[in-house]
Amino acid sequence: MSTEIDSKVIAEARENFGKGFARRLRAAGKIPAVLYGHGTTPVHVALPGHQVSLLVRRANALLELQIDGKEQLALVKDVQKDPVHQIIEHIDLLVVKKGEKIQVDVPVLVEGEPFPGTIVNLDSTTVSLEVEATHIPQHVVVDVEGLEEGTHITAADLTLPKGASLVTEGDVLIVAISVPAATIAEVDEIEAADEAVAEEQAEATEESE
């Protein structure tokens, strides 16, 4: 599944800047943002806080902004949050056009269960792709069903959505299947115990003879 245009968002152009004005915007339930790209002059806007907070939960959200009666597609490029309260403080928006190719980082989604006794190590949580701006995949799926210990899946092994091309180096490790260290230790302990029992039995047999 790919990202469609998420929603029409009415953005208010703003000419006032600074931390004080930004605080007042947030207090009024709005989010300060800047729109840039394609050689255009950056445009500072205020976005409706509740609506946009829900939209940006998904990676690479694509918005149809309405600014002073004009429509503009914009990709959510960066969301800056307060590290303590997790309140959105500012959003960077990238101007995009229908049909153009852009580079985005897409989340990796693991599906399936590996061979019993093994675990999945997700080495890379995202992969960089070049895709059409209006067809950004929500994720790239990695199927690990039944995979055994020692299996490695690299970026080059991924099945990409239609129209997408890989930007990440092909040899980058995405997923590795392994046996947990604790399990290996338990096996070693069991084998050691079995050997000790076998030695005791052998000694008992020799004494009885």
SULPEWO-V954709 format. One record per pair of residues at least 6 apart in sequence whose C-alpha atoms are under 8 Angstrom apart, sorted by the first residue. I is the first residue (numbers start at 1). J is the second residue. Records with the same first field share a line. If there is no record, write none. Layout:
# SULPEWO-V954709
I: J, J
This chain:
# SULPEWO-V954709
1: 137, 138, 139
2: 135, 136, 137, 138
3: 60, 61, 62, 134, 135, 136, 137, 138
4: 62, 134, 135, 136
5: 61, 62, 63, 64, 134
6: 55, 61, 62, 63, 64
7: 62, 63, 64
8: 63, 64, 65, 66
9: 47, 48, 52, 63, 64, 65, 66
10: 47, 48, 65, 66, 67
11: 45, 46, 47, 48, 65, 66, 67, 68
12: 45, 46, 47, 67, 68
13: 43, 44, 45, 46, 67, 68
14: 44, 45, 46
15: 44
22: 31, 32, 89
25: 31, 32, 46
26: 32, 49, 89
29: 48, 49, 50
30: 46, 47, 48, 49, 50
31: 46, 47, 48, 49, 88, 89, 90, 91
32: 44, 45, 46, 47, 89, 90, 91
33: 44, 45, 46, 47, 90, 91, 92, 93
34: 42, 43, 44, 45, 91, 92, 93
35: 42, 43, 44, 45, 74, 92, 93, 94, 95
36: 42, 43, 92, 93, 94, 95
37: 94, 95, 96
38: 95, 96
53: 88
55: 61
56: 76, 79
58: 138
59: 106, 107, 138
60: 75, 76, 77, 104, 105, 106, 136, 138
61: 75, 76
62: 73, 74, 75, 76, 134
63: 73, 74, 75, 76
64: 71, 72, 73, 74
65: 71, 72, 73, 74
66: 72
72: 95, 96
73: 95, 96, 97
74: 93, 94, 95, 96
75: 93, 94, 95, 96
76: 91, 92, 93, 94
77: 91, 92, 93, 94
78: 91, 92, 93
79: 88, 89, 90, 91, 92
80: 88, 89, 90, 91
81: 87, 88, 89, 90
82: 88, 89
96: 133
97: 133
98: 132, 133, 134
99: 132, 133, 134
100: 132, 133
101: 130, 131, 132, 133
102: 130, 131, 132, 133
103: 128, 129, 130, 131, 167
104: 128, 129, 130, 131, 136
105: 126, 127, 128, 129
106: 126, 127, 128, 129, 137, 138, 139, 140
107: 125, 126, 127, 138, 139, 140
108: 124, 125, 126, 127, 139, 140, 141, 142
109: 139, 140, 141, 142
110: 141, 142, 143, 144
111: 141, 142, 143, 144, 145
112: 143, 144, 145, 146
113: 144, 145, 146, 147
114: 120, 144, 145, 146, 147, 148, 177
115: 145, 146, 147, 148, 149
116: 146
117: 179, 180, 183
118: 148, 149, 177, 178, 179, 180
119: 177, 178, 179, 180
120: 144, 175, 176, 177, 178
121: 175, 176, 177, 178
122: 174, 175, 176
123: 173, 174, 175, 176
124: 173, 174, 175
125: 174
127: 140, 155, 167, 168
128: 166, 167, 168
129: 164, 165, 166, 167, 168
130: 164, 165, 166, 167
131: 163, 164, 165
132: 163, 164
137: 161
140: 158, 159, 160, 161
141: 158, 159
142: 158, 159
147: 177
148: 177, 178
149: 177, 178, 179
150: 176, 177, 178
151: 176, 177, 178
152: 173, 174, 175, 176, 177
153: 173, 174, 175, 176
154: 170, 171, 172, 173, 174, 175
155: 166, 168, 169, 170, 171, 172, 173, 174
156: 166, 169, 170, 171, 172
157: 170
160: 166
